[in-house]
Each structure stands twice: as C-alpha cells, then as structure tokens.
Amino acid sequence: SILEKAKEFLSSIESDFLRGMQEHNLYYELGSAYFFTDDKKLAVENLVKSLEAIDRLKKLNNEGSITAEEWSGVERMLAPQIKNTEWLLSRIRL
C-alpha cells in the first residue's frame, strides 16, 4: 500500500530524468510485489510500466538530455532490474 501511495508523488518530480528513474524503480518494485503475491494482472501492469519508464529514459538519452556519462551509469545500474523484469514477465501466464 505504501508503494501504491508513492505513485501520487511521481508527478511532483520536476526533472524528467529523475522522474523516469523513480518511475522505473517504483513500478519495478510494485510489479515484483504483485508477482510474489500472485496478482498476475497487477504484476504485468506494473512491470510493463517499469519498462516503459526505461524507454522514456532511452528517449531522453537519444535527445541528448542525458549526458553519455549519466547514461552509462544508468545502463549499468538498471541492467539487472531490466533483466529481472523481463524474466518475471516471462513467468506470468494470464
């Protein structure tokens, strides 16, 4: 319930980069929590939102809104979560 409440505050983050990072983290954690409580529908919904946040970050990188150094760090940090997100989604049978 705390993670669900945290969604209300995402829009208050002014930086697109920081908001994207927080969106990814929040939706990844929500998706994982729903996966392990066997709520497959909400797990998929949140895990997909997590990957969508990554896509928005990639777009910021492509537009030059993120420096190469920042993006390199983001990729290293998020790679395991992206892999886990994809793995969790592959295990869900709706």
TAGIGI-V483824 format. One record per helix or strand of 2 or more residues. SS is the DSSP state (2 for helix, 1 for strand). FROM is the first residue (numbers start at 1). TO is the last residue. If there is no record, write none. Layout:
ss/from/to
SS/FROM/TO
SS/FROM/TO
This chain:
ss/from/to
2/2/12
2/16/36
2/40/63
2/68/91
